[in-house]
């Protein structure tokens, strides 16, 4: 099943400057694995050493925050759009 992933600017160095990529995945966890297969090194920017999503990375499926769904176990279906959004701090 094809899922569209919106890649933020800081991670585009892994995707050859592509703003969007298509991957086949049925969960967010599988999506991260698929991304790392196609774009080595990207998973280390998204997850910590234990495989949990980093605290400063927000992931949305069709504009819904996965923290309020099932986290990395959130299911995906054909045509979904996944947005990876790094948190921005400042003041």
N, C-alpha and C positions, 0 to 999 in steps of 0.2 A: 504494500500500500504506500503510495507516494504522499509524503508530507513536505510542505514547504517550510523551510527554516529561514528566518530573518536574522542575518548575521550583523552584530554591531561593529562599528568601525574598528575598535581595538582588536577584534578577532579576525578581521579580514585578511591579515597577513598569512593566516593559515589556509584561507580559501582562495588564494590568488586574487584577492580584492573583489570577490563575488559578494554582492549584497544579499542575495538569496541563493539557497541551494535546495535540491530535492534529495530526500533520503527515504528509504523504506524502513519503517519502524512501527511497532504496535504499542510501545510505551515510551515514556521519556527516557528511561534508563537505556532501552534499546536504541533510541535516537542518539544518545550521547556516544554509545559504542559505535554506531554506524558513522557518525561524524568523524570520530577518531580514526576509523578505518580508512575513510576517504581523505581525511585531512589530519595526518599524524600530529599529535601535540595539543590539539584543541581540547581534549578531555581534561588534561592537566590544568587548564585554565578555568574549567567549569566545575570540577570536582576536587575534593581534598584527597589525602592519602587513603582514607577509608572508603572513598567512593561517594561520599555525601556531597550534594551540591554546596558550593561555597556560599557563605552568608551574603556576600556582596553581589551574587548573581541571582537575578529574578527571571523566571521562565513563565511564559504565558502560552496557553493553548487557546486559540481563538479568543484572545483578550481576557481569559480567565487565569488568575494566578494559581499555579499548581500547588502552592502552599495550602490553598483552601480546597484542593481536590485531593488527589492521592500521592502527591509528591512525585518521586521518580517512577512510581507505579501507575501514574495517570495514563489511561489508555488513549491511543490515537486512532483515528480512522482516516481513510483515504480522503484527501483534500483538506485536511486540517492545516492550519498555519501556526507554527511555533515561533514565538519571539523570544530571543535571548537579550535581556536588558541588564547591563551592569549598573549597579547602584552608583549614584553620584552624590558625593558629600562636598560640603563647602560652607562657607559662611562669610 
